[in-house]
Amino acid sequence: MSNQMNQVVQEYALLADLYAQMMEKVKDSTAWDAKEPGHVQKVICLIEQAGETEQRAIDAIKQAFPETIGNRFEDIGLR
């Protein structure tokens, strides 16, 4: 596997972990019911981290397959 694909795999593994953390926080109804001040902020932070992680994964995919992705813009049948 290429270095770029290793990065893609690592980024999506991190994304899966961030998602699991988000779901854990969201399912913690006690914290929501108590309106713990840091709870919502933690979920927001995890969502921001997930967005940045996904963008890094997308960028790594674009680097791994630049020619293939570039070719699709010229041929409508490949879109």
C-alpha positions as CSV (number, residue, x, y, z in Angstrom):
1,M,0.0,0.0,0.0
2,S,1.3,3.5,-0.9
3,N,2.2,6.1,1.7
4,Q,-0.8,8.2,0.5
5,M,-3.2,5.3,1.0
6,N,-1.7,4.6,4.5
7,Q,-2.5,8.3,5.3
8,V,-6.0,7.8,4.0
9,V,-6.5,4.7,6.1
10,Q,-5.1,6.5,9.2
11,E,-7.3,9.5,8.8
12,Y,-10.4,7.5,8.4
13,A,-9.5,5.4,11.4
14,L,-9.1,8.6,13.4
15,L,-12.5,9.8,11.9
16,A,-14.2,6.6,13.1
17,D,-12.7,7.1,16.6
18,L,-13.9,10.7,16.7
19,Y,-17.4,9.5,15.6
20,A,-17.4,7.0,18.4
21,Q,-16.4,9.6,20.9
22,M,-19.2,11.9,19.6
23,M,-21.8,9.2,19.9
24,E,-20.6,8.4,23.5
25,K,-21.1,12.1,24.4
26,V,-24.4,12.3,22.7
27,K,-25.7,9.2,24.4
28,D,-24.7,10.5,27.8
29,S,-28.2,11.7,28.6
30,T,-27.3,12.6,32.2
31,A,-24.8,15.2,31.1
32,W,-27.4,16.6,28.6
33,D,-30.1,16.7,31.2
34,A,-27.8,18.4,33.7
35,K,-26.7,20.9,31.0
36,E,-23.1,20.4,31.9
37,P,-21.3,23.4,30.4
38,G,-18.4,21.6,28.9
39,H,-20.4,18.7,27.4
40,V,-21.8,20.6,24.4
41,Q,-18.5,22.3,23.8
42,K,-16.8,18.9,23.8
43,V,-19.2,17.6,21.1
44,I,-18.6,20.8,19.1
45,C,-14.9,20.3,19.3
46,L,-15.2,16.7,18.2
47,I,-17.3,17.7,15.2
48,E,-14.6,20.3,14.2
49,Q,-11.9,17.7,14.6
50,A,-13.9,15.3,12.4
51,G,-14.3,17.9,9.7
52,E,-10.6,18.6,9.6
53,T,-9.7,14.9,9.7
54,E,-12.1,14.2,6.8
55,Q,-10.6,17.0,4.8
56,R,-7.1,15.6,5.3
57,A,-8.3,12.2,4.1
58,I,-9.9,13.7,1.0
59,D,-6.7,15.6,0.3
60,A,-4.7,12.4,0.7
61,I,-7.0,10.6,-1.8
62,K,-6.6,13.4,-4.3
63,Q,-2.8,13.1,-3.9
64,A,-2.9,9.3,-4.3
65,F,-5.0,9.4,-7.5
66,P,-4.5,12.8,-9.1
67,E,-4.4,11.5,-12.7
68,T,-7.6,9.4,-12.3
69,I,-9.5,12.2,-10.6
70,G,-8.3,14.8,-13.1
71,N,-9.3,12.6,-16.1
72,R,-12.9,12.4,-14.9
73,F,-13.5,16.1,-15.5
74,E,-12.9,15.7,-19.2
75,D,-15.2,12.7,-19.8
76,I,-18.8,13.1,-18.7
77,G,-19.2,9.3,-18.8
78,L,-16.7,8.9,-16.0
79,R,-18.4,11.4,-13.6
